[in-house]
Amino acid sequence: MQNCKKCLLLEAGEKVTYDEIMQYISTLSKDALVSDEVYNARISECKECGNLLSGMCIKCGCYIEVRARLKDTSCPDYNNTRW
């Protein structure tokens, strides 16, 4: 059975990587992070994007669970910015 390539890491069965990313995010200053509401809106946009592949953005190579959580970031798709 093949994992979905249009999913977030946790949904794609990449629990170890997901847990490591969540651990990293937990070490960041709360001032550097967006609210859960903003994060969820960003994630929703990313999940609809054709540049999502196994939890990563193919435009920049980042894990979207990290990029979407950080306050000083934006969608890396300059031609079709989603957030």
Disulfide bonds with the S-S distance in Angstrom:
none
